[in-house]
Amino acid sequence: MLLFLYICSVITMYDAIEKFKKFFFFETADSSIPKIVGGSAAEEGQFPHQASLRIKEKHFCGGSILNKRWILTAAHCLAGLDASRITVVLGTNTLDKGGDLYRANITIAHEEYDPRKIKNDIGLIKVDKDIEFTDKIKPINLPTENYQKIDSYVILSGWGRTSYPGNSPNELQHIKLKVIDQKKCATMVIITRIPVSDTNICTLNQYGEGACHGDSGGPLIDGDEQVGVVSWGIPCARNRPDVFTRVFSYLNWIKNHIKEDESQTSE
């Protein structure tokens, strides 16, 4: 009887997680390569912090360079994946050629990441060797203050799909997205039963503009600071908010993990 209940609970949890996966903006290794909906192609070197996370040479999530060893991304991009399967490509706008390749050495999904509530959706990747910075490969700054500029515009970059379902470009895309009020955001996504909290940032543009599958884990920036990480939304660009993990809420978490690693390395 106990075994039956355990199996049922596992199946129920699996079904719930599979149900919520459709709200994540990421691609599996077998999915078609993704694009931002309504965006435009980025210029070479325009987003030197941009990372492409890949499995078997196929892009599945985005990320951003924090320093010579660490990449910031979403926890749901890392959950259930062995680090040895992930490669990180930097310094290119195209998915089919160019760029410098690094292998993931360590992956860290937030210890309290909850895939059902999509809570604490933030993660880190440590690459196997020092990243060589160039004009096309540079770190992004972490935010110096909590981003609270409602109705202001921030910039998303990534290789998410152009439509849902839809085909993909080969070129890195970018788009300006308008930040909206948290309460408005929560009301507009209430159908998902996924909570929106102060640890999120929400954006909303007109129909046909926004994040999509393949953008997950990628950077939302304000000037030279990263304020958000692509987390989830109602696919895709259908006049519903895109929801990001608020980087400022996790500054201590990020810095502590990086600092801990640096202290161990110096010993």
N, C-alpha and C positions, 0 to 999 in steps of 0.2 A: 504493500500500500504506500509506504513511504517512498519507494523507488518510483512508483507511478506518479505521485505528486511532484517529485523532483523533476521527472521527465516532462511533465505537463508545464511546470513553471519555466523550464528551460525553453520549451517550444514557444510558450507565450512571450517570453522575453525576446527570443529570436524574431518572432513575427513583429513585435513592436519595433525592434531596431530596424528590421527590413522596411517597415512602413515609413519610418522617419528618414531613411536613406534618401528618399526622393527629394527631401528638402535640402540635402547637402549639395554644394556646387563642386563636386569632384567626379573624376572619371576613374573607372576601374582600368586595370591594365589591358583589358580586352575591348574597351570602348573606343569609339572613334575619337580622334584627337580634337580637343575642343577649341570657344571664342566669346568675347564680350558682346552682348547684344546692343547694337546701335552705336558702337564705338568706331574709332578710326585707327589706322596703322600708326604705330609709334616710329619716331625717327631713330636712327642708329645712335645708341648711347644716351637716349632720352631718359631711360629708367635703368641706370647702371646697377641698382640694387636688386633688380628682378631676378628671381631664380625659377628654373623649371625643374620640378621633381619628376623623375621618370622611373618606370619599371620596364625592363627589357626594351629600352630606348623609346618607350611611349610615355608622353606627358600625361600625368594624372592630377597634379596639383601645382599650385604656385608657392612661392616663398620669397623671403627677402634676406639680404646679407646684413648681419649685425656687426660682425668683425671678421678677423682672419680665419676663424674656425666655426662660427655659429650662424645657422640659418633659422629664421623665425617662420612658422607656418601654423596650420590649424591642427588640433589634436585629432580630429576625425580623419585627417590625411595619414596619420601614423598608426592609429589604433589597429591592432591585429597584424601589423606588418613587421617583419624582421628587418633590422637596419641594413643587413647585407643585400637586400633586394633593391634598395633605393640608390639611385645616382642623382646628383645635383649638377645641372648644367647652367653656367653663368656666361655673361658677356655676349649674348646673341639675341637677336629679335626673331630669328627663324627657328622652327622646330626641326627642320630636316637637315640643317647643316650649321657648322660653326660652333663657337663657344668652347669654354674650358670645362672639362668634366672632373667632378670630384665624387668620391664614394662616401656614403653615409657610414660613419663609424659608430655613432651613438644616436638613438632617437629618444626623446623624452616627451610623452604626452602628459598634460597636467594630471597630477595625482587624483584630483577630484573631478576629472572630466566625466560628464554624464551624457551618453549618447541618446538617451530618451528625452531628456530636457534640453539637449544641446547646450549644456552649461560648462563653463570653463574650457571652451573649445580653443585651446592654444597649445602649441608644442614647439619643440626645438630639435634641430638636427646639428650634430657635430660632424664635420667632414674629416676625412682621413689625413689631410695635410693642409698647411697654410694656404689660404686663398691669395693669389697674386693679383693685387689691385692694378687696374689700368684705367684709361679714360672710359672704358665700357664696363668696368667691374669696380664698384665702390659700395661701401656700407651706407645704410640709411640711418638717420638719427632716431633714437627713441624720443617720445614726446616729453617736453619739459613741463607741461601742465595738462590738466584734464580738458579735453576738447568739448566745448559747450556751445559752439557757434551754430545754433539752429538757423536754417534757411541759407546757410553758407554752402559753398561748393568744395568738395574734395575730389581727389583723382584716384581712380581705380585702374590698374594695369593688369593684363593677364591674357591667357590664351583660351578663355571660356567660349563656349559655342555662340554662334550668331543668332540662333533661334532654338526653340525647343519643341520637337526634336529638330536638329538641323546639322548642316555641315560645318566644317571648320576652316579657318584660314591657316596659313603657315606663318603669318606675321603677328608679332606682339601687338595687342590692341590697347587702347586707353580711352577713358571717358570721364567727363565731369559728372559727379553725382551730388544731388542736393540732400543735405542732412535734415532730417525731420525730428519732431518732438517724440520722445519715448512713449508717451501715452497714446498719441496718434498711431504710432507704429504698432503697439500692443493690440489696439483695437482692430487694426487692419489685418493682422495675422492671427486673430483669435480663433479662426477656424482650424488652425493647426494644433491648438492646445499646447503649443510650445511657449513657455514664458519668455518675455522680454524684460531685461533688468538693466540696472545702471552699469552693468559690465558689458553692455552692448552699445553699439552705435547703429542707427538705422538711416538708410538713404532711400529716396524715392524720386524718380524722374517720370517723364511722360511714358505712356504705353510704348513698348518697343525699345526701351533703353534700360540697361542694368546688367547685373552679373548673371552668369550661367555656369553650367557644368564645366569644370576645368579651371575655373577661377579660384576655387577653394584654396585657402591658405595664403593667397596672394595679398599684397599690400594695398591699403587705402592710405593715401598720403595727403598732408596739408603742408605745402612748401617742401622743406627738407626734412620733415618729421613724419614718421609712420604713426597714424592714430588708430588704425583698425586692421584686422585680419579677416578676410572673407570667410564667413561661417555658413549661413544658410539663407533660404528664401523659398518662396513659392515659384517653381520654375515656370517660365523665365521671362522677366521684363513684361509682366502682365498687369501693370499698374498696381503692383503690390510691393511692399518694402523689401529691400535687401538688408540682411542683418549681419553685422560684423562684430567680432570680439573687440572690445575696447582695450587697446594696448596699455593705456595708462593704469588701468585696474590691475594689471599684472606686472608692473615694473619691478617690484620686489622679487616676484617669482622668477622673472627672466634674469635679473642681475644676480640673484643668489645662486642659481644654477651655473651661470657662467663663471662667477667668482669662485664657487666651490671647485669647479674644474680647473681653474687657473691655479688655485692654491695647491691642489693635488699634483699638478704638473710641476710646480716649482719645488716640491719637497724632494 
